[in-house]
């Protein structure tokens, strides 16, 4: 059997498993609470790994390894940024959101921010949040489908357009079938595959370059900037570079497709503590592994025209076909585990938050599935016609949602009351600053302007003067 055939058979079997999960999960999807939050009955392992996989996407496997390949040791700042984001979410936001969402019977992040129906600005907040979610997740899902295109192109030499259609079709199918149960269970399987791959592949690459000593000697020959944690920039520019990296962590609390796992987690502190430990361990393994892979890949494949394919190149070169197929499946797992969660959040924004789902459960489920289908079609078109860079596209959508929703969620988690007016202003200011910074400073070294300033602007709007309250 040829290399391509072995990889293809492995992928086909894996996708069949995912579709079976979708069919089985359909039996557990009886109402909107099941479809959007799994009946609030997720166990610690499923909640932790599915949230982790949803937050990480193909950006982690392809983008982070590509960043290390391209930028060298300065990319190591991604590690404290991303792990710090996990810590902020699981220690700061998760306890409050797990409790508060039950107190107000909220099924979506928008409901947490907008409050109960009848409260001031409830409709305005719901519409604003939903529009931000749809715009941001549309760009995010498009980047995931583009990742599928790059993966299939490198593995099978298929046209990227065909690959996008294939990958997108599979994601849509099992998301439509099973809703949140299917998404969470498949995300757990995919997250575990990502973690295993983040151990095996970097270790194989490290052995191939001659161990830690060979790696250190090799990257020292790439160039002085590659060995520098600040790319040998001046003090002001170096500080901006570091803050730009660390600012990625600020986006974690504002990702609806991630923090909804906190709302779906089974009630009780024991569940939260177990899930927190699992999630942080996952982050430590995956991010360190991808950074190590990128550095090793620079020595093994110095002439790659696209740094973001170093993962696939190393997989195909270092492992036999069947194992390579499993690891390519891990890339597609990263893509699907994020895309399916995002599609589900988008569906909940339209049918539940905007009250466009009809009065009966049957009508709401049907319209939710139509929203998934329509948004997927739009994302596929955007992937075919838009930017071909995964790293920056994902960070734009990530930063936009993080700046729009993160400040209000963090302040609520700290135990402070936030008025509807300030919540609305924070959402608008954070999102607007993120969009403006992305387009006004596209080639700037000062990425902190794009990744830190929007969050701080939103925080400034709602945090002064804060009002203590018992609700969080």
TORFIBA-821600 format. One record per atom (N, C-alpha, C): x, y, z. Coordinates in steps of 0.02 Angstrom, whole numbers, plus 50000, padded with zeros to 5 digits. Layout:
<pts>
XYZ
...
</pts>
This chain:
<pts>
500434994050000
500005000050000
500445006250000
500285011049958
500675017149953
500565021550015
501025026350024
500975030950081
500305034650079
500125037350021
499505041250016
498895036950030
498905030650005
498335026250015
498265024450089
498815023150123
498785021450194
498515027250235
498755033250221
498505039150256
497765040150243
497555039150180
496855040150162
496405035150198
496605028750200
496205023750235
496125025450308
496675027550339
496645029450410
496165035250422
496205040150379
495755045950385
495035044050375
494895039850326
494205037850312
493915034150372
494305029550401
494065025850460
493935030650519
494365035450527
494285040350581
493645044450571
493525046650510
492925050650497
492295046550507
492325040050490
491745035750501
491575035450576
492095034950617
491995034850690
491655041250712
491865046950686
491565053350706
490825053650686
490675051250627
489975051450604
489545046750646
489815040950665
489445036350709
489305039750776
489805043350802
489695047050864
489125052050856
489115055450800
488575060150787
487895056850786
487845050950756
487215047350753
486995044950822
487475042450861
487305040150929
487115046050974
487455051650965
487305057551007
486625060450991
486385059150931
485735061850911
485185059450959
485265053350987
484765050651032
484725054651097
485275058051115
485295061751178
485085068951169
484945070951107
484775077851092
484025078551085
483685080051141
482955080151142
482675087251145
483075092051169
482825098851173
483415103651164
483265110251169
483775115251155
484335115151207
484175113451270
484705112951321
485195107451304
484945101851278
485385096451256
485795098651195
485475102051147
485815103851085
486365108951097
486255113651144
486735119051154
487205117951213
486995114151265
487425113251325
487455106051350
487205101351312
487245094351334
486895093051399
486355096951412
485975096051474
486355097851537
486915101651530
487355103451587
487605097251624
487765092051587
487965085751619
488655083351596
489085087751571
489745085651549
490175083651609
490515077951603
490985076051654
491635079951648
492085079451698
492695083451698
493145082051638
493235075751619
493675074251563
493405077151498
492765076151485
492475078651422
492485086251421
492295089351477
492285096651479
492985099551470
493475096651504
494155099451501
494475098551433
494445092451407
494795091151344
494425094351285
493755094251286
493395097351231
493485104951232
493495107951291
493635115151295
494335116751270
494815112651289
495505113751268
495585113051193
495295107751165
495335106751093
494985112251055
494415114651082
494055119951049
494435126551049
494815127651103
495195133951108
495825133851065
496055127951046
496715127451016
496715127150940
496265123550910
496175123550838
496805121550800
496765121950734
497345120550692
497875125950701
497685131550730
498175136850744
498725134150789
498545129750836
499045127050881
499525122350847
499255117550808
499685112650776
500055115550716
499725119350675
500045122150615
500335129150627
499945133350661
500165140250671
500725141150721
500675137850779
501195138550830
501845135250807
501795129250779
502405126050754
502705130150697
502275133150655
502525137450602
502855143750628
502575146550683
502875152450713
503565150950740
503645145150773
504295143150800
504785141950743
504555138850689
504975137650630
505235144250601
504805149250599
504975155550567
505365160250612
505175160650676
505435165950720
505935163450771
505995157050782
506495154550829
506295155450901
506785157050943
506675157151016
506185162651038
506095167850998
505615173051018
504905170251020
504775164850983
504105161950984
503945158451051
504455157351092
504345154051157
503885158051202
503815164551189
503345168551228
502625166251218
502495162451165
501825159651156
501635154851212
502145151551241
501995146551294
501685149851356
502005154751387
501675157851445
501025161451426
500995163951364
500385167351343
499795162551342
499885156851310
499325152151302
499165148351366
499685146051401
499555142651464
499265147551515
499495153751512
499205158951556
498465160051541
498275159651477
497575160251459
497155154551488
497435148451487
497085142851518
496995144051593
497525146351626
497475147751698
496955153051713
496945158351673
496455163751683
495745161051675
495645156851626
494975154151614
494755149451669
495185144551686
494965139351731
494965141451805
495405146151823
495405148451892
494975154751902
494935158951851
494575165251858
493855164951835
493745162451774
493085162851743
492655156751757
492945150751753
492555144651757
492125144051820
492395145151881
491975144251940
491355148751940
491455155051921
490895159751921
490395158051867
490635156251808
490175154851752
489795148351763
490125143451793
489785137151808
489195138451855
489295142651905
488775144051954
488255148951928
488485154451899
488035159951879
487575157851823
487815153851776
487395151851719
486805147651743
486905143851797
486355140051825
485865144551863
486135149451898
485705153951937
485215157751892
485445159851834
485015163751789
484755159551731
484895152951733
484665148351681
484895150551611
485525152551606
485805154851542
486085149051503
485935148751439
486195143451396
486755145851351
486855152451347
487385155151304
487755160651341
488345162351316
488725167951344
488355174451336
488005175151280
487615181251268
487095182151323
486775176751345
486275177351399
486605179451465
487215177051477
487565179051537
487695186551537
487895189151479
488055196251473
487435200651470
486905198351436
486305202551426
485825202151485
485885197051527
485425196351583
484765193451562
484295193451608
483635190551595
483225194951548
482765192051510
482315196051468
481935201151510
481875207151483
481535212451519
482005217251553
482635215251562
483115219851592
483325225151541
483565230951565
483755236451519
484255234151466
484135236251404
484585234951347
484665227451332
484205223251356
484285216151345
484305214451270
483835217151233
483805215651161
484405218451124
484605224651142
485175227751109
485815223851122
485905221751184
486495217751201
486495211051164
485915207951160
485865201451126
486035202051052
485765207151020
485885208050948
486615209750936
486895214250977
487595216250968
488065210350977
487965206651032
488395200851044
488335195650989
487735194550965
487635189550912
487985191550847
487945197950830
488275200250769
489035199650775
489305201350833
490035200550843
490235193250837
489835188850867
489975181650864
489955179150792
489455181150754
489385178650686
489955181050641
490145187450648
490695190150607
491355186750626
491495186350690
492135183650713
492185176150698
491655172450714
491685165250703
491685163550629
491375167750588
491415166650516
492135166750491
492515171650515
493225172050496
493625166250526
493445164450587
493805159050623
493695152350589
493075150750573
492915144350541
493235144050472
493245149650436
493565149750371
494305147950376
494635150250428
495345148650437
495435141150452
494945138150487
494995130950501
494925126950436
494465128950393
494395125450329
495005126450285
495325132250290
495945133450253
496495128750279
496505127650344
496995122950373
496895115950344
496265114050336
496135107450306
496405107250234
496325112750199
496585113050130
497335112150127
497685115550171
498425114950172
498635107850190
498275104750237
498455098050259
498365092950202
497795093150169
497665088550114
498145089850056
498295096150044
498745097749988
499435094750000
499695095550061
500365092950077
500375085350078
499815082250097
499805074950104
499645071350038
499135073850004
498885070449944
498985074349880
499255080449887
499325084849829
498655086449796
498125086349837
497465088249812
497425095849809
497025098549763
496925105749762
496625108149829
496845113849852
496595116449916
495835117349914
495575119349857
494845120449853
494465113949866
494695108449838
494365101949849
494435099849922
495015101049951
495145099150020
494685102950068
494595109350055
494155113350097
493445110650096
493215108850038
492535106150031
492465099450068
492965095250064
492935088650097
492925089550173
493415093250199
493455094250272
492845097750300
492615102850266
492035106550289
491405102250290
491335098050239
490745093650236
490705088850294
491265086050315
491265081250370
491075084750436
491365090650447
491215094450508
490465095950512
490195098350457
489485100250456
489045094150470
489225088450442
488805082550448
488715080450520
489265079450558
489165076850625
488935082250674
489055088650658
488785094050700
488035094450692
487785093650631
487065093750618
486725087850653
487045082150654
486725076150681
486635076550757
487165078150793
487145077150866
487165083250909
487285089150881
487305095050922
487875094950973
487755097651033
488275098651082
488565091951106
488145086851113
488405080351135
488905077651085
488725077951021
489185075450970
489825079550968
489745086150973
490325090550970
490785089351030
490505088651089
490915087851149
491275081151150
490925075851132
491235069151134
491775068551079
491615070951019
492115070650966
492705075250982
492565080951012
493115085451031
493575082251083
493285078251127
493695074751177
494155069751143
493875065751098
494285061051060
494835064651022
494645070150990
495125073950949
495645077350992
495445079851050
495915083051096
496435078151122
496225072051137
496695066951159
497175065051103
496935064851042
497375063550985
497885069150976
497665075350985
498125080950980
498675080451033
498485078651094
498985078151148
499485072551134
499235066951110
499695061351095
500175063251039
499915066650989
500335068850933
500845073950955
500645078351002
501095083551027
501665080651069
501615074351088
502165070951122
502595067051072
502265062951031
502635058450986
503015062050932
502705066850898
503025070050841
503615074450861
503565078750912
504155082650932
504735078250957
504575072850992
505105068351016
505465065250956
505095063050906
505405060150846
505825065350810
505585071450806
505955076850773
506595078450812
506545078550879
507125080050920
507665074650912
507455068350908
507935062950896
508265063750828
507855065750779
508115066550710
508645071950704
508615077150746
509115082550742
509705081250788
509715075750823
510285074050865
510195075650939
509565076050961
509435077351032
509495084651050
509425086351114
509455093351136
510095096951114
510665093351119
511295096551098
511305098151025
511075093550983
511045094850911
510565100450894
510005100850930
509525106250918
509835113050935
510145113450993
510435119851014
510985122150967
511395117550947
511935119250900
511645121250832
511135117850811
510845119150745
510495125950741
510095127550791
509745133950788
510225139750796
510795138550828
511305143750834
511605145550767
511565140950718
511835142350652
511335145550605
510705145850625
510195148950582
510315156450576
510485159650631
510605166850631
510515169750700
510805175550712
510775178550779
510065180350801
509655182650754
508965184350772
508575178250793
508725172550763
508365166350778
508505163950849
509085165650875
509285163550943
509075168450996
508785174050976
508615179351024
507885178851045
507755179751110
507065179751134
506685186051114
507055191051089
506735197251068
506905199050996
507185194350958
507395195450888
507895201150882
508265202350936
508775207650938
508485214550923
507875215650943
507565222250934
507795226850990
507685233350980
507835238151033
507365237251092
507515240451149
507115239351210
506365240651201
506185246251170
505475247851162
505125242751116
505445241251060
505155236451013
505115229451043
505635227651081
505645221051113
505075220351163
504955225751201
504405225651250
503735224951214
503665228551158
503055227951119
502955220951092
503515217851070
503485210951045
503245206151098
503535206751158
503355202251213
502625203151234
502415209351240
501715210751258
501235208351204
501465208751142
501055206251087
500925198751092
501445195151111
501365187951122
500915186651183
501095189651239
500725188351301
499995190551296
499865195451253
499175197751245
498705192551217
498985187351185
498565181951160
498175178751217
498485178251275
498155175051333
497545178751356
497505185351343
496935189251364
496305187451325
496395184151268
495815182451228
495415176551252
495715172451296
495385166151316
494705167151349
494615171851397
493965172251430
493395174351383
493555177351326
493025179951283
492825175351226
493025168951228
492865164351173
492225160351191
491665162051160
491035158651178
491055151151168
491415148851116
491435141751100
491875137851150
492235141451193
492655138251244
492315138651312
492115144651332
491855145551399
491155142451407
490825140751352
490175137351361
490265130351392
490885127551389
491005121251423
490965122051499
491145128051524
491075129351596
490345129151616
489915131651572
489195131751585
488895124751580
489215120451539
488955113651529
489235108651578
489755110551616
490085106051663
489605103951718
489625097551735
489215094951789
489305099051853
488775099951890
488785104251950
489235101152004
489575105552041
489985103252097
490715105352090
491015107052147
491715109352146
492195103752125
492035097452143
492485091952126
492555091352050
492015092252014
492035091951941
492475097451914
492405103451942
492795109151919
493545108051931
493725105751990
494435104752008
494745099451962
494395094051950
494665088751907
494745091351836
494245094751811
494275097351742
494845102451735
494935106551785
495475111651783
496155108351777
496285103151816
496935099751814
497055096551746
496545093451719
496615090151654
496765095251600
496395100751600
496475105851548
497175108951550
497425110551608
498075113851612
498635108951593
498565102651613
499055097651592
499065096951516
498475097051486
498425096651413
498785102551381
498685108551406
498995114451377
499755114051382
500015111851439
500745111251448
501045106551397
500715100951384
500965096051337
500935098651266
500365101251245
500255102951175
500675108951153
500675114251193
501045120351171
501795119351172
502045115951223
502765114751225
502965110151167
502555105251152
502705100651097
502725104051030
502255108551017
502235111850951
502805116850943
503005120150996
503575124650992
504215120750978
504295115151012
504885110951001
504895108250929
504315106250904
504275103750836
504495109050785
504265115150795
504435120450748
505185121850746
505505121850804
506225122950807
506605117250773
506395111050788
506725105350755
506605105350680
505995107150662
505815107250591
506235112050550
506455117550582
506865122450546
507525119250525
507785114650565
508405111250549
508295105550500
507735102050506
507605096350463
507375098350393
506995103750388
506705105950324
506805113450316
507415115650304
507565122850305
507275126850247
507035123350195
506825126950135
506075127050124
505665126050176
504945126150168
504715133050145
504305133250094
504045139750071
503485142250116
503135137750150
502605139550196
502765136550264
502965140450313
503145137750380
502585133950413
501965135450395
501395132350429
501265125150407
501675122450362
501605115450343
502155111150373
502555113850420
503095110050450
502825103950488
502245104550518
501935098950554
501805093150505
501485094750449
501315089450401
501935086550369
502425090850353
503055088450323
503415083550370
503455085450434
503785081050482
503415074550491
502755074950492
502355068950500
502475063950443
502455066450382
502535062050324
503235059350317
503735062950343
504435060850336
504665056350392
504405057350452
504675053950511
504305047650532
503705046550504
503305040850526
503075036650467
502955030150479
502675025850427
501965028050410
501705025850353
501075028550328
500485028150376
500395022550411
499815022050455
499865027050512
500445027550544
500535032450598
500485039550570
500745040650510
500675047250479
499945048950469
499555043950449
498835045150440
498495047150504
498695043950559
498405045650624
498585052850643
499205054850628
499415061550648
499115066950603
499035065250539
498675069950496
497955070550519
497675064950543
497005065250572
496995069850632
497555070250669
497585074650727
497535081950706
497835083650649
497765090550623
497035091950607
496735087250571
496025088150555
495605088150618
495825084550669
495475084650734
495485091650763
496075094850760
496135101650786
495675106350748
495635105450683
495205109550642
494475108550661
494275102250663
493565100750674
493345102150745
493785100950794
493595102050863
493455109450877
493755113850839
493605120950846
493025122950802
493035120750740
492515122850692
491825120550715
491765114350739
491105111950758
490835115950818
491255117350867
491035121250925
490825128350904
491205131250858
491045138050836
490395138150797
490275133150756
489655132850718
489055132250765
489145128350819
488605127450867
488465133950905
488985137550923
488885144050957
488535148950911
488735149050848
488405153550799
487665151750793
487515145350791
486815143250786
486415145450848
486725144850907
486375146850968
486265154450969
486715158250939
486645165550937
486035167550897
485935164150841
485385165950797
484715163250823
484695156850840
484045153850857
483835155150929
484325155250975
484145156051046
484195163251069
484755166451056
484855173351081
484435178351043
484375177450977
483965182050937
483235179850932
483075174250963
482385171650964
482115170450894
482535167750850
482315166450782
482225158950769
482175155150823
482155147950815
481455144950815
480955149150823
480285146450828
480105144750899
479465143350912
479235142150980
479345134951003
479295130250958
479355123250978
480075120950975
480225115751014
480905112951014
481095110450945
480605107250912
480745104550845
480945109950796
480585115650798
480755121150754
481435124150770
481585124750835
482225127650855
482805123250832
482755116750841
483285112250820
483365112450744
482805112650708
482845112850635
483185119250611
482995124950640
483295131250618
484025131750641
484195128950697
484895128850719
485325125150668
485065119750643
485435115850593
485495119750527
484995123550509
485035127650449
485575133150457
485615136050518
486125141150530
486825138150523
486925132150551
487565128650544
487735127750471
487255125750431
487365124550360
487535130950323
487165136350337
487275142650301
487945145750320
488105145750385
488745148650406
489325144650378
489255138150375
489785133850347
489895135550274
489365136550237
489435138250166
489795144950158
489615149750200
489965156250197
490695155650215
490845151550266
491545150650286
491955147250232
491655142450197
492005139150143
492175144050087
491695148350070
491825153450019
492385158150042
492365160250106
492895164650132
493575161150131
493585154650147
494215150950146
494505150550075
494065149850027
494285149349957
494545155949930
494245161549952
494395168049923
494825172549967
494885170950032
495215175550078
495955174450086
496225177050143
496935176550158
497145169350165
497765167850145
498025161050149
498475159950210
498465164550258
498865163750318
498425162150378
498555156650410
498135154250466
498275158350529
498915159350545
499115162250609
498775169050621
498845173650574
498575180350585
497825180550581
497525176350538
496795176350530
496455173950594
496725168650623
496435166050685
496515171050741
497105174150746
497215178850801
496765185050795
496595186950734
496135192550726
495455190850757
495165185150736
494515183150763
494555182050838
495095178850860
495205177450931
495215183950972
495615188750947
495675195150983
495025198950983
494665198850927
494045202650922
493525200150973
493435193550977
492955190951027
493225191651098
493875190751107
494155191451173
494075198451201
494175203451158
494105210451179
493375212451188
492925209351150
492215211151155
491895208251218
492035201851232
491685198451287
492105197251349
492765196851341
493205195251396
493165200051455
493215206751443
493205211351501
492595210551545
491995210251515
491395209651556
491375203051594
491575197551561
491565191151595
492075190851652
492665193751641
493165193751694
492935197851754
492655203751741
492425208051795
491855204751834
491405201551798
490865197951832
491155192251875
491655188751848
491955183251886
492305185751949
492545191951947
492875194852006
492385197052059
491735196852043
491225198552092
490965205552089
491055208952033
490825215752026
490215216051980
489755220351996
489185221451953
489365225751893
489095224051836
489215227851775
488535229951747
488425236351739
487785238651713
487715236751640
487095235951616
486985234351545
487305239551499
487275245851518
487555251051475
488315250251468
488655248951524
489375248051521
489575241551486
489175236451494
489305230251458
489275231351383
488755234951361
488685236451290
489265240551264
489445245751301
490005250051279
490655246151276
490765241851325
491385237851326
491415233251265
490855230151248
490835225851190
490995229651126
490685235451118
490785239451058
491495242251054
491745244751109
492415247751110
492945242351099
492895236751135
493385231351126
493405228651056
492825227251028
492785224550960
493035229550909
492825235850915
493035241050867
493785242150869
494065242250929
494795243250934
495165237350902
494915231350911
495245225450882
495235225750806
494665227550778
494605227950704
495055233550678
495045239350711
495445244950688
496195243350692
496405240350747
497125238750754
497345233650702
496915228950686
497095223750637
497215226850569
496795231550550
496855234450483
497335240350479
497425243850535
497865249750534
498595247950545
498725242250579
499415240250594
499555233150569
499435231750505
499505224850481
500205222050483
500705226350474
501405223850471
501815226350530
501475228850581
501835231850637
502135226550682
502735228150710
503025223850762
502645224650827
502295230250834
501945231750897
501275228150900
501295221450902
500675217650903
500285218550967
500585221551018
500215222851079
499645227751066
499735232051016
499195236650998
498575232850978
498675227350941
498115223350917
497855218550971
498295215751012
498105210351057
497985212351129
498275217951150
498205220051220
497765226251226
497885231251184
497525237551190
496765236851185
496485232851139
495755232151137
495465229351201
495785224351230
495545221551294
495565226751349
496125230351353
496195235451406
495685241051396
495535242751334
495045248051321
494355245851345
494165239551330
493525237051354
493495236651430
494055234651460
494085234151533
494025241051565
494335245951534
494305252751562
493595255451562
493205253651510
492525256151505
492095253551563
492185247351583
491725244351632
492005244051703
492645244951711
492935243551777
492945249551823
492875255451796
492915261451838
492275265451835
491955266951891
492085263751956
491675257351962
491975251851987
491605245551995
491145245852055
490645241352054
490175240852109
490165233752135
490385232352196
490365225452222
489645222852224
489575216552210
488925213352213
489015206052233
488485202952252
488535195952271
488535191352211
488265193752155
488245189752095
488925189952061
489125184552031
489745184251992
489635180351929
</pts>
